[in-house]
Amino acid sequence: MIFKLNINNAEHEIDVDPAMPLLWALRDHIGLTGTKYGCGAALCGACTVHLDGEPVRSCQVRVDTIGNRPVVTIEGVDGKVARAVQSSWQKLDVVQCGYCQPGQIMTAAALLKAKKKPSDAEIDAALSGNLCRCGTYQRIRAAMRRAAELAGA
């Protein structure tokens, strides 16, 4: 079946099974490989993208449920908050292996867009579904605090 998807402000037409998870449409049919496969069960957060401005696990979102809602991936995330998050991640050297970081950044950007100055507890709660096998959680929290300052909280 043919679907027209708005990905990173560009229309993409793909011919896929309606039940295909968005993750595989992004990676295998559109060529956006920044969104990672981690668990396939929405438990690790590696596949987090924004759907209509909200963070979702793309491994569990079927292509046939998206409709006209815009999808933003790590390749397309932009704006003052996103730039503050990315800058903070680089400045504080958050990344170790980097595999989980696209999902971490997408979740962080959504949190800071919704809450200008989150507490450590709110940061931990928002990112609790994003696993980091390298254990860089202290640096992630520090980068979130710095990003909030940079974004003008």
C-alpha positions in Angstrom: 0.0 0.0 0.0 1.3 3.5 -0.8 1.6 6.0 2.1 2.6 9.7 2.0 4.5 10.6 5.1 5.7 14.0 6.2 9.1 13.3 7.6 11.3 16.2 8.6 9.2 18.7 6.7 9.5 16.7 3.4 6.9 14.5 1.9 8.0 10.9 1.3 5.9 8.3 -0.6 6.5 4.7 0.3 4.9 1.5 -0.7 4.9 -0.7 2.4 2.8 -3.1 4.4 0.3 -1.0 6.5 1.4 -2.8 9.6 5.1 -1.9 9.1 6.5 -0.1 12.1 7.6 3.5 11.4 11.1 2.6 12.5 11.6 0.3 9.5 9.9 2.7 7.1 12.4 5.4 8.2 15.5 3.3 8.1 14.8 0.9 5.2 12.6 2.9 2.9 13.4 6.5 3.5 17.1 6.0 4.4 17.1 7.9 7.7 19.2 5.6 9.8 19.8 7.9 12.8 16.8 6.4 14.5 18.0 3.2 16.1 16.5 -0.3 16.7 17.1 -1.3 20.3 14.5 -3.7 21.5 11.5 -3.7 19.2 9.2 -3.5 22.3 9.2 0.2 23.1 11.3 -0.4 26.3 14.7 1.1 25.5 13.9 4.4 23.7 16.6 4.1 21.0 13.9 4.5 18.3 12.3 7.7 19.7 11.1 10.2 17.2 8.5 13.1 17.4 5.1 12.4 16.0 3.0 15.5 15.9 5.4 17.1 18.4 5.3 14.3 20.9 8.0 11.7 21.6 7.0 8.2 20.5 8.7 4.8 20.1 8.8 4.4 16.4 9.2 0.6 16.7 5.6 0.4 17.9 3.9 3.0 15.6 2.4 1.4 12.6 2.7 3.3 9.3 -1.0 3.2 8.7 -1.7 5.1 11.9 0.3 8.2 11.1 -1.9 9.9 8.5 -0.9 13.6 7.9 0.8 14.0 11.3 4.4 15.3 10.9 7.3 13.0 12.0 10.6 14.5 13.1 13.7 12.3 13.4 17.1 13.0 14.9 18.2 14.1 11.4 15.5 16.8 11.3 15.1 18.0 14.9 15.8 21.7 14.9 15.0 24.9 16.8 16.4 26.7 19.8 15.7 23.9 22.3 17.1 21.2 20.0 20.2 23.1 19.3 20.7 23.7 23.0 20.4 20.0 23.7 22.8 19.0 20.9 25.3 21.7 22.0 25.1 20.6 25.6 25.6 16.9 24.7 28.7 17.9 22.8 30.1 20.3 25.4 29.7 17.8 28.3 30.9 14.8 26.2 27.7 12.8 27.0 28.2 10.2 24.3 30.2 7.1 25.0 29.2 4.5 22.4 26.4 6.8 21.1 23.9 4.2 20.1 21.1 5.4 22.4 21.8 9.1 22.0 19.4 9.9 19.1 16.6 8.6 21.3 18.0 10.4 24.4 18.2 13.7 22.5 14.7 13.4 21.0 13.3 12.7 24.5 15.3 15.5 26.0 14.2 18.1 23.4 10.6 17.2 23.9 10.9 17.5 27.7 12.6 20.9 27.4 10.0 22.1 24.9 7.2 21.2 27.4 9.0 22.2 30.6 11.5 25.1 30.4 13.3 24.2 33.7 12.7 20.6 34.7 13.9 19.4 38.1 16.3 16.4 38.3 13.3 14.2 39.2 11.4 15.4 36.1 14.5 14.8 34.0 14.9 11.3 35.4 11.2 10.5 34.9 11.2 11.7 31.3 14.4 9.8 30.4 13.6 6.7 32.5 12.4 4.9 29.4 15.6 5.6 27.5 18.3 3.1 28.4 22.0 3.9 28.1 24.1 0.7 28.2 27.2 2.8 28.9 25.6 4.4 32.0 26.2 8.1 31.1 23.1 9.1 33.1 25.0 11.7 35.2 26.3 13.4 32.1 22.8 13.2 30.5 21.3 15.0 33.5 24.0 17.6 33.5 23.6 18.2 29.8 19.8 18.6 30.3 20.4 21.3 33.0 22.8 23.1 30.7 20.5 22.8 27.7 17.7 24.4 29.8 19.9 27.3 30.6 21.0 27.7 27.0 17.4 27.5 25.8 16.5 30.4 28.1 14.7 28.8 31.0 
